[in-house]
Amino acid sequence: MNALAPVSSPGISERKILQGGLVVGVCILAGQLLGFIRQATIAYLLGTGPPADAIAVAFAPVDLWWSVLATTVIFGFGPLLAAPERSPAFARLARPVLASAVAATMVCLLAAEAVAGVFAPGLVPETAVHAASLLRIVSLAIPAVSCSTLFTALLYSERKFAFAAFHQGAVNVVTIASAIALHSRFGAAGFAIGYTTGAWVQLGAAWWIARPILRRRRSRAGRLDSGVFLRPAAVLCYALFVGLNPVATRALASTFGTGSTAAFDYCLKLMGVPLALLVNSLSSSLLSEIAPFRWRGDRQVAIRTIGRAALSVALASSAIVVFILALAGKIVATLFERGRFDAASTATVTGILTGFYPVLAAWCTLDVIARSMFALGKWRAPVLCAGVALLVNLVLSSSGVITSVHWIGAPAVAGFGLGAVVAAFYLWSTGGSRLERAERPE
C-alpha cells in the first residue's frame, strides 16, 4: 500500500443528521411551545393595548441581541469547538462575548428612551416611557443570555443537543410564572422581571451541565490567533442583517397606531415556531457533520447535502405558509382570543399575519444555506444575500409606499425572497467549484 496515497474522506452521515435534527427539533419545539405560552399569557393579560406595545418594545432589543449572538457563536465558534485540538481555550472565547454583553447592557440602561425610539418610533409618548422603563429591567438579562449561547455552542460541538436546544426553556417558564404572580401588583413589569430571572437561571444550569466538558478540554486547547475572531465577525454581520429585518417591520408597524406593535409580535411568535423547527434543528445537526469538511479540501459531498436540505426546507415552509394563510383568522382567534385579547385584536393580528407570513419560506431557505456555508468556512455569499434582503426591506419600508397595516410585511417578503433566490443560485449553479477557487481551505 502506498503510504503517501490520500485517505478518502468519510461521507456525511445523513442518519446522524436526522437523529441529531430530531433531538434538536423536539427540544426546540418544547422551548417554542413555552415561548408561545408566554406570548399567549401576554395576550390574555395585556391584549393589544399600550402595555402590550411597551413590553413588545422592551423585549425587542434583547431578543435581537440573543438571536444575533446565538447565530454568531454557534455557527462562528461552533465549527472551531467541533475540533478541540484546534480551538482556543473556552475562557478566551468567553471574554469578548461577556465584554460586549456588559457594554450592551450599559447602553440600554443609560439610553433606554433612545433605544426604544429606534425600535418603535411611532409609539405615543406615555407608552414610549413605559417601554424604556421595562427595557432597563430586561437589559439585565443580556450578560446571562450571552454566556448561555457559548455553552450552547460547546454542547452542540459534543453532539449533546438536548439541553442546549432547550436553551430558552428556563427563561420562558420563569417569565410565565413571574407574570402570573406579579401582574396584579406590577403589571407588564412582571414579564420583564421573570425574563431576567429566567435568563440567569438558564445560565447556571448550562454551566453546571458543561463542567465536565470544560475540564476535559482545558488541557487540549489550541492557541488563540487573530483569525479566530474574523470568521465569527462575518457570521455576526449575517445574523445582524437578518435580525434587523423584523426590527424594520416592527418600527413600520408602530406607525399604524396603538396595538400594531404588539400585534406584530404575536405574528412573529407564530412564525418563530416553524422557523426554529425547520432551520435550527436541521442546521444545528448539519453543523457537526459538515464542520470536519472545513479542514479538508473535499467539500463536494457537503455542498450536495446542503442543497438537498435547502430544497426540503423550502418545500416544507411553503406548505406551512399556505396552511396558515388559509386559516389565519381562525388560528389567531383560537390561540389568542381570550381575556384582554378581543375580536378587534384578532382582526389586527390577522391583517399583519397575512401580509408578513409569506416571508417564512424565503427566510428558512436563506438561513439553511447560509448557516451551512458558514460551517464550511464560506462567508461572502451569505453576508451579501442577507445584506441585500435588509437593504430591500429598509428601502421599501421607508419609502412611504406601505399605507396599510395589511401590507407591512411586503418589504420583508421582497427582501428575503430576493436574498433566498441569490443564495440558491450561488449554491446550485456553482456546485461548490467556485467556492473552492475563490477561497482557500482553512
Buried (B, 14 or more C-beta within 10 A) or exposed (E): EEEEEEEEBEEBEBEBBEBBBEBBBBBBBBBBEBBBBBBBBBBBBBBBBBBBBBBBBBBBBBBBBBBBBBBBBBBBBBBBBBBBEBBBBBEEBBEEBBEBBEEBBEBBBEBBBEBBBEBBEBBEEEBBBBBBBBBBBBBBBBBBBBBBBBBBBBBBBBBBBEBBBBBBBBBBBBBBBBBBEBBEEBBBBBBBBBBBBBBBBBBEBBBEBBEEBBEEBEEEBBEBEEEBBEBBEBBBBBBBBBBBBBBBBBBBBBBBBBBBBBBBBBBBBBBBBBBBBBBBBBBBBBBBBBBBBBEEEBBBBBBBBBBEBBBBBBEBBBEBBEEBBEEBBEBBBEBBBEBBBEEEBBEBBBBBBBBBBBBBBBBBBBBBBBBBBBBBBBBEBBBBBBBBBBBBBBEBBEEEEBEEBBBBBBBBBBBBBBBBBBBBEBBBEBEBEEBBEEEEBE
